[in-house]
């Protein structure tokens, strides 16, 4: 039994475009995969490669553009009950976490030395 389907080879740029569509608000992997004519399992593999910095063109730096995810720790979220009582939430830690897939993870806490941080980030940029 022969298959009528033709194997489509997609460029790295096209794979990245499809993956980036899945990160748009309100989109799902299944919806994007169906719209693009790709199996959803394949899109999940591309997302993993994208997250690991592997979907880059030859000569392109893997850390040139990375997705940013902002999250609030549950202890920092102000509840309605606190609003009623008028209590202020505890001060946030002021931490920043930077992940360069396959290269490094940098955590910067409040009060970090600016010149040291600058030297670290410059060395990672090379």
Secondary structure, DSSP 8 states (H G I E B T S, - for coil): -----------HHHHHHHHHHHTSTT--HHHHHHHHT--HHHHHHHHHHHHTT----TT--TTSS--------GGGS--HHHHHHT---------EEEEETTTEEEEE-TT--HHHHHHHHHHHT-
